[in-house]
Amino acid sequence: MKTIQVEPLTTERFLPFGRYASMIEPKGNSLGDPPIQFFGDMLQVDLGGNETLPSFGVCRCSPRELIIDQAEHHNRTCEVMLPIDQDVWVQLAPANAGAAPDFEKFRVFLVPKGTLLSLRPGVWHHAPFTIGKTPANVLIQLPERTYINDAICYTFSETERIQVNP
């Protein structure tokens, strides 16, 4: 089984997969001064047109073995993830034209809670791994019903599975 190391999240490393912004430690231009500041337009998300409603849900990730054995992607939209209550590890592989992810290109990032991720269309991903012994709640934003009409899923064979090394 292949093993990969968890990486810190940086703009350069994450760029092939999308963009991110800390919602807890906002940076950049703001309107107003303390005690009230507004940090607008921190991250844009392409929902693939305006015919669907942006929908929000929560993925509750319970502790599990640190093995990547499933992946999914969406062809027509970005997916937004925001770890709400604790840091998580997120596994990603670049978009490709195949029916399976490129197993050699998977990477795993440490994503601090409160960090908003926007995954590009086609980027292979799955539910984050929780760090520690309690479930992590991750806010998910997709166009309505994407999980039904634009989710391409892949289950790894025994030989394709990847061990995550924290």
C-alpha positions in Angstrom: 0.0 0.0 0.0 1.3 3.4 -0.9 1.8 5.9 1.9 1.6 9.7 1.7 2.4 12.4 4.2 0.0 15.1 5.4 1.1 18.6 4.2 0.5 22.0 5.7 -1.9 24.1 3.7 -0.3 26.8 1.5 -1.6 28.8 -1.4 1.0 27.4 -3.8 0.5 23.7 -2.8 -3.3 24.0 -2.8 -3.7 26.0 -6.1 -4.0 22.9 -8.4 -7.1 21.9 -6.4 -8.8 25.3 -5.8 -8.5 28.2 -3.3 -9.0 28.8 0.4 -9.4 31.6 2.9 -9.4 31.6 6.7 -12.8 32.7 8.0 -11.5 33.0 11.6 -8.4 35.0 10.8 -9.6 37.1 7.8 -6.9 39.0 5.8 -7.1 41.6 3.0 -9.2 44.7 2.4 -11.9 45.5 4.8 -14.6 48.1 5.2 -14.6 49.8 8.6 -12.4 49.6 11.6 -12.7 47.8 14.9 -15.1 47.3 16.6 -16.8 46.4 13.3 -15.0 45.3 10.1 -16.3 43.6 7.0 -14.0 41.4 4.9 -16.0 40.9 1.7 -15.4 38.8 -1.4 -12.8 36.6 0.3 -13.4 33.6 -1.9 -15.5 33.1 -5.0 -17.2 29.8 -6.0 -18.3 28.8 -9.5 -21.6 26.9 -9.1 -21.9 26.1 -12.8 -24.6 28.6 -13.7 -27.5 30.1 -11.9 -30.2 27.5 -12.6 -29.6 25.8 -9.2 -29.8 27.0 -5.6 -26.7 27.1 -3.4 -27.3 24.5 -0.7 -25.6 24.0 2.6 -25.2 20.7 4.6 -22.9 19.2 7.2 -20.7 16.2 6.8 -20.0 14.7 10.2 -16.7 12.9 10.0 -16.2 10.3 12.8 -12.7 8.9 13.5 -11.7 6.2 11.0 -8.6 4.4 9.8 -6.3 6.8 7.9 -6.7 5.0 4.6 -7.9 6.6 1.4 -10.2 4.0 -0.1 -12.9 6.2 -1.8 -13.0 9.3 -3.9 -15.6 11.4 -5.8 -15.7 14.5 -8.0 -18.3 16.8 -9.5 -18.0 17.7 -13.2 -20.1 20.9 -13.3 -19.4 22.7 -10.0 -17.0 23.6 -7.3 -17.5 22.1 -3.8 -17.0 24.2 -0.7 -15.8 22.7 2.6 -15.5 24.5 6.0 -14.3 22.6 9.0 -16.4 24.1 11.8 -15.3 22.7 15.1 -11.8 21.2 14.6 -8.9 20.8 12.2 -9.2 18.0 9.6 -7.1 16.3 7.0 -8.4 16.6 3.4 -7.4 14.2 0.7 -7.3 15.4 -2.9 -6.2 14.4 -6.4 -6.2 16.6 -9.5 -9.0 16.6 -12.0 -8.5 14.2 -14.9 -10.3 12.7 -17.8 -10.3 9.1 -16.4 -13.0 7.2 -14.6 -10.6 6.8 -11.7 -8.3 9.2 -9.9 -4.6 9.3 -10.5 -3.5 7.4 -7.4 0.1 8.7 -7.6 -1.1 12.3 -7.4 -3.1 12.2 -4.2 -2.1 14.7 -1.5 -3.4 15.3 2.0 -3.6 18.7 3.6 -4.0 19.8 7.2 -6.9 22.2 7.1 -7.4 24.4 10.2 -11.0 24.8 11.5 -12.6 27.9 10.1 -10.7 27.6 6.8 -13.0 27.7 3.7 -12.0 25.5 0.8 -13.3 25.8 -2.7 -12.5 22.7 -4.7 -12.4 23.1 -8.5 -14.7 21.0 -10.6 -13.3 17.6 -11.3 -11.0 17.5 -8.3 -11.1 14.1 -6.6 -11.9 14.2 -2.9 -13.9 12.5 -0.2 -15.0 13.2 3.4 -12.2 14.6 5.5 -10.4 12.6 8.2 -11.0 13.9 11.7 -8.0 14.5 13.9 -8.5 13.1 17.4 -11.2 10.9 18.9 -14.3 13.1 18.4 -16.3 13.7 15.2 -15.6 16.8 13.1 -18.5 18.7 11.6 -17.7 20.1 8.1 -20.0 22.6 6.4 -20.5 21.5 2.7 -21.9 23.9 0.1 -23.0 22.5 -3.3 -25.7 23.4 -5.8 -29.0 21.7 -4.7 -29.0 17.9 -5.3 -25.5 17.8 -6.7 -24.9 14.6 -4.6 -27.6 13.0 -6.8 -27.0 14.4 -10.3 -23.3 15.2 -10.5 -21.3 12.9 -8.2 -18.9 10.5 -9.8 -17.8 8.0 -7.2 -14.9 5.5 -7.1 -14.1 2.8 -4.6 -10.5 1.7 -4.5 -9.3 -1.9 -4.9 -7.1 -3.3 -2.1 -4.0 -2.5 -4.2 -5.1 1.1 -4.9 -5.6 2.1 -1.3 -3.4 4.8 0.2 -2.2 5.0 3.8 -2.1 8.5 5.2 0.9 9.3 7.5 0.2 12.3 9.8 
